[in-house]
Amino acid sequence: MAQHRARDVNSQRARHCRPVHLRRRAGSPVTPPVPGRPAPELSELNRPYWTSGADGAFRMQRCPGCERVVHPPALRCQYDHAAPEWITLSGKGIVESWTVNHHAFFPGLPAPYVIAFVNPVEDIRARVLTNLVGVAPDDVHAGMAVRVVFERADTDDSEQAVYLPMFTPEAP
């Protein structure tokens, strides 16, 4: 029964996450394309987060009241209910925790790959669930300094590309 249930969850995930075609874009920090990586569904609320990589900027929301970085994008800060504003961050972060996925969940997305929580240096209370790229899984450690890179992913909307923020080790 548990295997049947897991298969249903994976088939649901596959239906809701579209495979994407990735291309390199000159002039912005873009990692090599990985065919098969799913693209997020864009909404008015999350569009600035997923499209800001077009100009090489890592943008997140910040609450003007308590100055916390708000993620995922929200209409109101969960602490003081102020309306967050979009800001550009440095793109630097610290690895909080990670796991190495040895199972290929999406066709064309090779395993193993590293899934991590990265804290932006501007507010280490915020967490970004992301992939670490350009690093061997055995070399990842808590407290590792990383910087953002973007992977372009075309969506069904030909006028709107998504830039997936991922992180790579910061040069020493």
Backbone bond lengths (Angstrom), bond angles and torsions (degrees), N, CA, C in turn:
res aa  C-N    CA-C-N  psi(-1)  N-CA   C-N-CA  omega(-1)  CA-C   N-CA-C  phi
1 M - - - 1.457 - - 1.522 111.05 -
2 A 1.346 117.52 -42.94 1.465 120.59 -179.03 1.522 110.70 -63.91
3 Q 1.330 118.40 -37.97 1.454 120.60 178.19 1.526 110.45 -65.28
4 H 1.317 116.96 -41.13 1.462 121.21 178.67 1.529 110.15 -62.08
5 R 1.316 117.21 -42.95 1.463 121.91 -179.62 1.530 110.08 -64.72
6 A 1.333 117.80 -43.10 1.463 121.09 179.24 1.524 110.28 -62.62
7 R 1.304 117.66 -39.48 1.458 121.10 179.02 1.527 109.97 -63.81
8 D 1.331 117.75 -40.67 1.464 121.33 178.30 1.527 110.97 -62.47
9 V 1.334 117.43 -42.24 1.455 121.34 179.09 1.517 109.92 -63.35
10 N 1.339 117.45 -44.77 1.463 120.18 179.90 1.518 111.57 -65.42
11 S 1.326 118.56 -37.49 1.459 119.60 179.24 1.531 109.97 -69.81
12 Q 1.342 117.69 -35.09 1.461 120.34 175.13 1.518 109.95 -63.92
13 R 1.345 116.83 -44.47 1.450 121.53 179.78 1.520 109.85 -59.44
14 A 1.318 117.60 -43.85 1.461 121.55 -178.78 1.528 111.03 -63.78
15 R 1.329 117.98 -35.56 1.461 120.44 179.06 1.522 111.86 -69.44
16 H 1.338 117.91 -34.11 1.457 121.19 -175.22 1.522 113.26 -89.71
17 C 1.319 118.35 -17.35 1.461 122.38 -179.98 1.517 108.57 -109.95
18 R 1.318 116.23 109.42 1.459 120.24 -178.10 1.519 110.82 -78.43
19 P 1.342 118.20 139.15 1.463 118.77 170.26 1.522 108.69 -67.32
20 V 1.306 116.94 150.11 1.460 120.90 -177.39 1.515 110.87 -125.72
21 H 1.314 115.81 159.84 1.454 122.14 174.07 1.517 106.53 -103.96
22 L 1.314 116.53 126.71 1.450 120.97 -174.33 1.522 110.39 -107.28
23 R 1.318 116.54 141.17 1.459 121.61 178.05 1.518 109.00 -132.95
24 R 1.321 115.91 153.55 1.448 121.64 175.99 1.520 108.31 -83.04
25 R 1.303 117.87 136.65 1.461 122.59 178.81 1.524 107.68 -116.26
26 A 1.311 116.76 121.95 1.459 121.65 -179.18 1.529 110.32 -66.59
27 G 1.324 116.35 142.23 1.449 120.94 174.07 1.513 115.88 92.00
28 S 1.307 119.59 -10.11 1.465 120.61 177.82 1.520 108.81 -124.22
29 P 1.337 118.04 152.66 1.459 120.21 -178.35 1.529 110.13 -71.99
30 V 1.320 115.67 95.65 1.458 120.47 -175.35 1.524 108.72 -122.16
31 T 1.328 117.27 131.27 1.463 121.27 177.86 1.514 109.81 -77.09
32 P 1.332 117.58 162.78 1.467 119.36 176.55 1.523 110.16 -57.11
33 P 1.323 117.26 143.67 1.466 120.52 -176.97 1.521 112.76 -64.97
34 V 1.315 115.63 145.49 1.462 122.85 174.90 1.524 106.71 -122.99
35 P 1.343 117.59 101.23 1.464 119.22 -179.61 1.529 110.70 -61.14
36 G 1.305 116.38 141.64 1.459 120.61 175.88 1.503 115.55 96.99
37 R 1.342 118.08 -7.17 1.471 119.30 179.13 1.527 107.95 -71.74
38 P 1.323 118.48 129.32 1.473 120.36 -178.31 1.530 111.51 -70.67
39 A 1.310 115.71 147.36 1.466 121.60 177.45 1.523 108.97 -102.16
40 P 1.331 117.02 147.17 1.466 119.61 178.15 1.521 111.26 -74.80
41 E 1.313 115.56 157.32 1.458 121.55 172.28 1.527 107.06 -78.46
42 L 1.329 117.00 129.97 1.459 120.92 179.29 1.524 110.77 -85.98
43 S 1.333 114.80 141.33 1.466 121.88 173.29 1.519 106.48 -134.23
44 E 1.314 117.17 169.66 1.465 119.97 177.43 1.526 110.41 -61.57
45 L 1.318 117.44 -31.89 1.455 121.23 -178.28 1.525 112.33 -72.82
46 N 1.335 118.46 -42.69 1.461 119.92 -174.17 1.531 114.59 -98.06
47 R 1.323 118.35 -7.68 1.472 122.11 -176.29 1.534 113.30 -52.87
48 P 1.351 121.23 -46.09 1.468 119.37 179.84 1.533 113.14 -59.99
49 Y 1.321 117.30 -34.79 1.467 120.08 179.63 1.530 110.94 -66.79
50 W 1.328 117.07 -47.01 1.463 121.40 -173.96 1.519 113.74 -80.38
51 T 1.312 119.52 -16.78 1.465 120.72 -176.96 1.524 113.66 -109.64
52 S 1.325 119.31 -7.17 1.469 121.24 -175.68 1.524 112.64 -67.93
53 G 1.299 118.59 -19.08 1.457 120.82 177.75 1.512 113.12 -66.84
54 A 1.327 118.52 -13.60 1.467 121.50 178.76 1.522 111.04 -57.20
55 D 1.331 116.82 -34.05 1.464 120.10 177.63 1.528 111.49 -106.86
56 G 1.333 116.76 16.97 1.464 121.41 176.40 1.511 114.42 75.77
57 A 1.334 117.75 15.15 1.461 121.89 -177.80 1.528 110.53 -103.54
58 F 1.328 115.83 141.49 1.469 121.95 175.63 1.513 106.52 -102.54
59 R 1.336 116.30 110.37 1.462 120.85 -176.53 1.522 110.66 -114.93
60 M 1.323 113.28 139.39 1.454 121.19 174.66 1.523 106.78 -140.34
61 Q 1.314 116.05 172.90 1.459 120.50 178.25 1.526 110.29 -90.26
62 R 1.340 115.34 148.18 1.457 121.37 173.83 1.520 107.67 -131.84
63 C 1.319 115.19 137.23 1.456 120.92 177.44 1.528 108.98 -77.26
64 P 1.337 118.44 126.20 1.462 119.80 179.14 1.529 113.09 -71.76
65 G 1.338 116.64 -18.89 1.464 119.58 -179.68 1.521 112.63 -81.48
66 C 1.327 116.80 -59.15 1.468 120.61 -175.72 1.530 112.48 -99.55
67 E 1.335 117.35 -5.73 1.453 125.10 177.38 1.537 114.05 63.87
68 R 1.323 116.85 21.34 1.468 120.28 173.98 1.519 109.10 -79.41
69 V 1.333 115.70 146.32 1.457 120.07 170.46 1.521 106.58 -77.69
70 V 1.322 116.49 131.60 1.460 122.88 -175.82 1.525 108.70 -105.38
71 H 1.327 115.51 121.14 1.469 120.04 177.15 1.514 108.99 -153.24
72 P 1.316 119.50 135.25 1.456 127.69 1.61 1.526 111.40 -69.01
73 P 1.349 116.33 167.36 1.465 119.51 -178.12 1.531 111.79 -52.84
74 A 1.328 114.89 140.16 1.467 120.57 -176.14 1.525 110.18 -142.76
75 L 1.322 115.37 160.24 1.465 120.39 176.12 1.520 111.89 -76.65
76 R 1.332 115.74 -29.95 1.467 121.59 -178.04 1.525 110.09 -138.98
77 C 1.332 116.30 149.90 1.465 121.62 174.28 1.523 107.99 -67.86
78 Q 1.304 116.66 134.88 1.466 119.28 -178.50 1.525 112.86 -73.22
79 Y 1.336 118.22 -11.37 1.460 121.11 -177.67 1.521 113.03 -97.09
80 D 1.347 117.50 -44.72 1.469 117.78 -178.98 1.529 113.27 -126.88
81 H 1.323 116.94 5.44 1.467 124.33 173.63 1.526 115.29 66.13
82 A 1.340 117.22 18.07 1.464 120.59 174.48 1.533 108.97 -76.53
83 A 1.324 116.57 157.83 1.470 121.29 178.52 1.530 108.90 -80.64
84 P 1.336 118.16 118.32 1.471 120.40 -178.73 1.525 112.37 -68.03
85 E 1.327 115.14 155.65 1.456 123.25 177.47 1.523 108.60 -117.09
86 W 1.334 117.21 149.01 1.462 121.50 178.12 1.519 109.57 -81.32
87 I 1.341 115.92 131.24 1.464 121.67 177.86 1.531 108.58 -130.49
88 T 1.325 115.51 159.15 1.457 121.13 175.32 1.520 108.26 -96.37
89 L 1.321 116.06 126.70 1.465 122.12 179.12 1.526 109.70 -97.19
90 S 1.315 115.84 170.28 1.472 121.19 -179.51 1.525 112.24 -70.51
91 G 1.331 117.47 -22.66 1.453 120.69 -176.58 1.519 112.86 87.47
92 K 1.325 116.92 2.62 1.466 121.13 178.32 1.513 109.35 -96.34
93 G 1.329 115.33 147.86 1.452 119.81 -179.42 1.513 111.88 -154.60
94 I 1.316 114.11 178.19 1.463 122.95 -179.97 1.523 107.72 -128.29
95 V 1.332 116.87 133.19 1.463 120.82 177.58 1.522 108.56 -72.18
96 E 1.328 115.97 123.12 1.463 121.44 177.20 1.527 110.26 -90.11
97 S 1.325 116.28 -50.92 1.462 121.24 178.80 1.521 108.16 -155.26
98 W 1.321 116.24 166.20 1.456 119.88 -176.83 1.515 110.20 -159.66
99 T 1.314 114.97 165.37 1.458 122.04 172.09 1.521 107.02 -142.41
100 V 1.312 115.67 152.89 1.457 121.00 177.52 1.519 107.02 -106.10
101 N 1.324 116.06 121.30 1.454 120.82 179.83 1.526 108.37 -92.68
102 H 1.323 116.24 119.97 1.464 121.84 -178.93 1.524 112.21 -100.92
103 H 1.334 117.01 3.60 1.456 121.12 -178.32 1.526 109.04 -113.41
104 A 1.307 117.30 130.66 1.465 121.46 178.45 1.528 109.33 -81.42
105 F 1.331 117.31 101.39 1.456 121.46 -178.28 1.521 112.17 -80.11
106 F 1.345 117.30 -27.38 1.450 121.64 -178.63 1.520 109.03 -121.30
107 P 1.323 117.86 133.53 1.468 120.05 177.96 1.531 110.15 -57.92
108 G 1.301 116.78 134.24 1.458 120.88 178.79 1.508 114.18 88.30
109 L 1.321 118.87 -9.83 1.462 121.56 177.45 1.531 106.72 -101.24
110 P 1.329 116.38 99.75 1.466 119.62 -171.68 1.527 113.33 -70.09
111 A 1.312 115.02 142.28 1.470 121.88 173.96 1.528 106.47 -98.69
112 P 1.305 119.78 155.55 1.467 126.37 -1.37 1.524 111.47 -81.89
113 Y 1.332 115.41 154.64 1.454 120.81 172.57 1.515 108.55 -140.85
114 V 1.329 115.39 156.42 1.465 121.96 -173.71 1.524 109.48 -102.67
115 I 1.314 115.96 125.85 1.463 123.84 173.50 1.528 105.90 -107.28
116 A 1.334 117.09 131.01 1.465 119.06 -173.72 1.521 112.07 -141.40
117 F 1.326 114.42 155.55 1.455 122.06 165.12 1.521 106.18 -95.06
118 V 1.328 116.18 122.71 1.462 121.78 177.75 1.519 107.79 -116.81
119 N 1.328 116.11 133.28 1.461 122.30 177.20 1.529 108.89 -98.83
120 P 1.335 118.41 121.70 1.471 119.31 175.64 1.530 109.76 -62.22
121 V 1.333 117.74 142.31 1.469 119.94 -177.95 1.530 111.83 -65.17
122 E 1.320 117.43 -22.36 1.467 120.43 179.67 1.523 112.38 -69.44
123 D 1.328 118.06 -24.70 1.465 122.21 178.91 1.529 107.82 -160.58
124 I 1.314 116.20 97.31 1.471 119.70 -174.96 1.529 112.66 -70.66
125 R 1.338 117.36 -5.28 1.465 119.77 175.15 1.521 111.43 -77.00
126 A 1.325 117.24 -21.57 1.467 121.92 179.72 1.530 108.74 -82.04
127 R 1.322 115.70 149.82 1.464 121.79 178.68 1.512 109.50 -129.66
128 V 1.332 115.48 137.54 1.454 121.58 173.91 1.520 106.83 -117.32
129 L 1.319 117.16 121.85 1.461 121.58 175.57 1.521 106.45 -85.02
130 T 1.325 117.03 120.53 1.454 121.56 -168.76 1.522 110.51 -152.25
131 N 1.309 115.50 -177.68 1.459 121.50 172.33 1.513 108.80 -107.44
132 L 1.329 115.74 145.54 1.459 121.30 170.26 1.516 106.76 -97.62
133 V 1.318 117.36 131.72 1.457 122.70 -179.15 1.526 108.81 -125.97
134 G 1.309 115.78 158.49 1.458 120.15 177.97 1.506 113.50 71.83
135 V 1.330 117.32 24.44 1.461 121.78 179.78 1.528 108.39 -147.36
136 A 1.321 116.07 138.71 1.460 120.87 176.34 1.525 108.66 -70.68
137 P 1.331 117.93 139.18 1.469 119.85 -179.27 1.527 113.98 -52.83
138 D 1.311 118.06 -34.99 1.469 120.72 -179.42 1.526 113.03 -72.66
139 D 1.326 117.84 -14.79 1.463 121.41 -178.64 1.525 113.30 -92.30
140 V 1.325 117.94 -6.34 1.465 121.38 -179.39 1.527 109.02 -76.04
141 H 1.330 116.25 139.84 1.465 120.45 177.34 1.528 109.94 -148.65
142 A 1.310 115.63 156.05 1.464 121.10 177.39 1.520 108.81 -63.31
143 G 1.327 115.72 137.51 1.455 120.68 -179.40 1.521 113.50 87.59
144 M 1.329 117.37 0.84 1.465 121.53 -179.48 1.525 109.99 -65.06
145 A 1.346 116.34 131.20 1.459 121.44 177.66 1.530 108.87 -78.94
146 V 1.323 116.01 130.69 1.459 121.89 -178.40 1.525 109.88 -134.37
147 R 1.332 115.27 164.22 1.461 121.35 176.26 1.519 108.12 -135.21
148 V 1.313 115.86 154.61 1.457 121.30 -176.07 1.526 111.29 -77.09
149 V 1.312 115.48 143.43 1.460 124.74 167.51 1.525 105.38 -133.75
150 F 1.295 117.30 158.35 1.462 120.34 -177.14 1.514 111.01 -119.71
151 E 1.309 114.92 144.43 1.451 121.91 173.42 1.517 107.19 -117.80
152 R 1.325 115.51 119.59 1.463 120.04 -178.83 1.521 109.74 -74.64
153 A 1.310 115.66 135.33 1.462 121.90 177.99 1.521 107.78 -133.96
154 D 1.319 116.38 119.48 1.459 119.93 177.78 1.520 109.21 -77.76
155 T 1.313 115.58 141.11 1.461 121.38 179.94 1.525 108.68 -106.73
156 D 1.312 116.23 -178.26 1.465 121.22 176.34 1.529 111.14 -63.60
157 D 1.328 116.23 -27.48 1.462 122.00 177.69 1.526 107.52 -83.07
158 S 1.328 117.08 103.98 1.464 121.41 -173.56 1.528 112.89 -62.96
159 E 1.325 118.05 -18.82 1.458 120.97 -179.61 1.528 112.68 -89.39
160 Q 1.327 118.20 -8.02 1.453 120.21 -174.65 1.524 110.92 -130.83
161 A 1.323 116.71 107.51 1.459 121.15 175.24 1.527 108.77 -91.94
162 V 1.304 115.52 153.38 1.457 123.18 177.59 1.521 107.28 -107.53
163 Y 1.324 116.58 141.23 1.454 121.88 177.05 1.522 107.65 -117.21
164 L 1.328 115.59 107.10 1.457 121.21 -176.23 1.529 109.59 -77.39
165 P 1.332 118.21 117.11 1.459 119.42 177.77 1.525 110.23 -76.37
166 M 1.310 115.04 123.96 1.460 122.49 175.96 1.510 106.80 -128.65
167 F 1.294 116.97 169.29 1.462 119.26 -176.66 1.526 111.19 -127.24
168 T 1.319 114.67 146.59 1.451 122.81 179.68 1.527 107.49 -130.69
169 P 1.329 118.50 155.24 1.469 119.54 -179.28 1.528 112.40 -56.92
170 E 1.320 115.58 139.93 1.470 122.20 176.74 1.525 107.72 -74.15
171 A 1.301 116.46 136.33 1.473 120.35 177.94 1.532 108.82 -63.67
172 P 1.339 117.03 137.33 1.479 119.44 -178.09 1.507 113.74 -65.96
